[in-house]
Amino acid sequence: MIIERAMNKAIDLPGADLQKKVDLLLQQQTREWDLAHKNYMGLQKVRKRSFKLHDRVNIGVQFNPERMTSSAAKVDPKSISERKCFLCAANLPQQQKWVEFGDDYLVLVNPFPIFPRHLTIPHREHIDQRIKGRFGDMLNLARELEDFVVFYNGPQCGASAPDHFHFQAGNKGFMPVEKDFENMSRVTIKGEECCRVSVFKDYLRHCIILDGSSKTILTAWFEQAYMGMEGQMTAENPEPMMNILVSWEKGRWKVFIFPRKKHRPWQFFEEGEKQILLSPASVDLGGMLITPREEDFEKLGVSDIVDIFGQITWKDEDFEKLIRLFKT
């Protein structure tokens, strides 16, 4: 029996796990919510290109005009203060419904999708986008949503709502980093019986990879990485800049942490032919670059991709210092 609570728009399926409830939510929203139906149907017309850099690193590019609002979002304090929070339950569109996850989170269908199955998972309270103390929630979500990759965009790393804490999730098999984990060379930095820390070799952007079955160990390692990045915190960057991807499969988590040094590349702020309206977030770091303008989709080349990743992610020497923390 399906129960829909009219007052709070929560959809429930008694006795079902979160994955089944989300499946129902996606079916209902993409069928009955006009905006979601239009934009998910529009994904069928999305154009894609692919590159293989240095003969081994796979990068995709998606032309998705519906992502313009997110890619070009103004996230300065003044702009945020002048708009209603679009993740607060009281401000959600009338047709938007949700599934509850525990006491703290709502699972929503993202009406401006990148993935064929795209979720936004905001906290019930209007609190700032800060991952500290909530990495365990991310692991729990990934375990419950086994068909999805859960991701986190830091407040200066692609989050279009840095004033309201949220995760997102997209169906597995979409981002190249998932296959790269299986197919590309990695160097193990630290290993225990049930968990490992490793890094990719020659990957264009530095990434700490945690994989294992122990939530306690992975959380401790994440906190170690977080502390290692705290030196970059400023008044403008209230937490270390990073993007995080997490998935669960066959009893193990896979965690990809991408340290960041810059929000947007110089090309974003240019005008005319020099402009490339690309605002990298977790999906981009995962190997699928999202371009809301067709002209950027057409002209984006290998040299642009290498340059943009080089601008927004850490230098070799800084990353080496970070991973040394795991060797001590």
N, C-alpha and C positions, 0 to 999 in steps of 0.2 A: 504494500500500500504506500502510495506517495503522499506525503503531507506537505502542504505549502502554507506557511503562516502568513496570513494577510497583513498583519501589522508590521512585521519586520522583513518580509519578503525572503525569508529563509526557506530553502527547499531541503526536505529531509527524506530519507529512504530508510525507515527503521530496520536495524540489523545489518545494514550494508556498510562496507568499509569506505574510506574517503575516496578511493579511486572510483568506485562505482557511483558514488554520489556526484563526483565531478563529471563523470561520463554523462549522467543524466542532466546535469546543469548545462553542459556544452550543447547537448542535443536540444534542450528547451530554448536556450538563449539564441542559438544560431538559427532557430526556426521561427521564434515568436517575437524576438526583440528586433525591431526594424533596422536599427543602426548596425547591430552585430550581423544580422543576416546579410545586409548589403556588403559589408566589408569582408566577411568570410567568403562570400561568393566572389568578391573581387580578387581574392588571392589566386583564383584560377587564372587570372590574366597577368599576374606578377611575372616580370622577366628576371632571368638569372644568367649570370656569367660565372665562369670558374677559371682559376689560375693555378698553376703549380710552380711555386717559387723555389729556386735552387734545386729543382728536380725532385722535391720531396715534400714541401710545405703546401698544403692545399688551402686555398682561399676562395670563397664564393662572394659574389656581389649580387644583391637583390635590389631591383628598382621597385619601390613601394611608396607611391605618392600619399597614401593614407597615414604614413608615419611622419609627415611634415610637422604636425603639431608637437610631437615628442622630440624630434631631432632638432627643431629650432626653438624649443621651449626656453623662455627666459627664467632663469633660476636665481637671479639676484634677489636679495632680501626685499627690495622695494616692489618688484613685480609680484613676488609671492604674497606680500602683504595686501596687495590690491585685488587679489582674486580669491574666490571661494575654493576651499580644498576639495578637489574632485575625488578624493579617496575616503572622505568622511561619509559614513552611512547616511547622514541626514541630507547630503548633497548629491547622492547618486540619482541617475535618471529613473523615472518612474518604472520603466520596464526592466531595469537591471535587478537581478536577483542574486542570491549567493548561497553557498554552503559554508557551514561553520567548521572551523578547525580548532578544537580545544576551546579554551575560554578567551583566547586573545586575538584570534585571526578570523577573517572572512575570506573565502575563496570566490573570486569574481571571474567572469569571462572578460578578457580584455577586448573592448570593441574596436580597437585599432591594431589588428594582429600582424605579427611577423610570421608566426608559426601557424600551421593548420589547426593547432589546438594550443591556444595561448591564454594563460591565466595571470591575473594580478592578485596578490594575497596581502592585503593591508592589515595592519594592526587595528583593533577596534578603537583604540584611543588615538587622538591626534598628537603623536609624539615624533620627534625628529628622526630622520634617517641615520641611525647609528647601529652598527652591527655588534658592537661590544656587548657581551652578555646574551646575545641572541643567536649565536652560531649553532648552539644545540637545537634551537627551534628549526633552523634550516636543515639540519641532519634529519630531524624527525619528519619534516615535510617530505624530504626526498624519499625516505623509507616508505611513507604512506602513499606517495604518488610515484609508483614504480615505473609508470609509462612516461614520466617527465624528467627533464633536467630543471632543477630549481636554481634561480640565479638572483644575485644581489648586485645592484649598482650603487656605489657610494654616492654621497650627496654632491660631490663634484666629479662624478665619474659616469654620468649618463642618466642619473635619476631625475625624471621630470617633475617629481614631487618630493624634493629633499626635506620638506617640512612634515611629511607623514610617513612613518616607517612602513615599508612594504618589501615583499619579495615578488618575483615573477617566476613563471614556469612555462616551458614549452616542450612539446613532444620530442622524444628521443629520435636520433637519426637525422637531425636537421643541421647541426653544427659540425664542421670538420674536426674539431678537437676531439670529438667522441671517438672517431676512427683513428685519429692520430695517436691516441693513448694506446691503442692496440698495435699499431703498425710502425710507429716511429721509434727511433733509439732514445732511450732515457738513461740517465745516470742516477743511480741510487745514492742518496745522501745519508740516509739513516734507515735502518731496518730493524723491526722487532718481529716476533713470531707472527703477529696478526696484522701489522701495519707497516707502511713504508712512507718515506719522504723521497721524492725523486724530482728531476728536472728534465725537460726536453733538451736535446742537443741541437743548436743552430735553428731556432724556431721563430726568429724575427721579433718576438716579444717574449720577455722572460715570464716564467710561470712556475710557481711552486705546486707540486702535485702531492696530495696526501691520499693514500688509499688504504683501506683496511676495514676491519669488522668491529673495532672497539670505539665506541662513542667517546669514552673517557680519554683515550690516548689521542684521538684525532682532535678533540676539543683543546687539549693541552698543547698540542703542536700548533693549532691555529692561533692560540693565545700567544705562543712564543713568536710566531711570525708577526702578529699584530704589534707586539712590543718592539720587535726589531724594526718596524716601520714607523714607530711613534715619533722619531726625530724629525719627520717632515710635517708634523702637525703645526698649523698656524691659526690665526684668527679666522682666515678665510677657509681653511681646511680643518674642521674640528675633529676629524678622525683621519688616520692614514688613508691615502687615496688607493682604492683597490676595486676590482671586480671579482666576483666569486661565482663559480658554477659548481653544483653538487648533484650527483645522481647516485642511485642505489641499484645494485644488480647482483644477484646470486649471493646475497648475504654480506656484501661489501659496499662501502661508500667510495666514490671517487670525487675528490675535491680539487678544483683548479683555482688557484689564487694568482691573480694578475696584479702586481704592484703598479701603480700609476704615478706619474710625476706631473701630468698636465691634463686638463679637462678636454680641451678642443685644440686641434692643430691650427697653425696659422692660416691654412687654406680656408677654414670655416669663416674667417673674418674678412677675407678679401672681397673684392667686387669684380664684376665682369668675368672674363674668361679664366682668371686665376682662381676664382672661388670654387671650392668643392664643399658642398653642404653636407659634411659627414661629422656626426657627433658620436664618437665611439663609446660604446657601452659593453656590457657583458657578451652580447651576441656577436658583436664585431670582434672582440678579443677572442671569442670562440671560433672565429674563422669565417663568419658570414657578415660582410659589410652591408649596411642598410643605407641606401641612397634614396631619398624622397623625390629627387629631381632627375628627370630622364637625361638631361645633359651631363650630369655627373656620372650617372651609370654608364653612359657611352664613352666618356673620356678617361675614366679612372683606369690607370695602367699600373704595371708592376712597380715602376719607380715611385709612383705616388703612394702606393700601399706601403712600400719599404720606408719611405720618408715619414709617413703619418705614424706608423707604429714606432719608429725611432723617436719621434717627438713626444709621444704620450706615455711611453713606458720607460723603465729604468735603464740606465747605462750598465754595461757589463760589470764595471768595478763596484758599483753600488749593490748590484744583485749578488755578487760574490761575497760581499761582507754579510749580507742577509743570510745566505744559506750556510755560512760558516757557523752561525748560531746553532744549527742542528748537528754540527760535527763535534761540538764540545760536550 
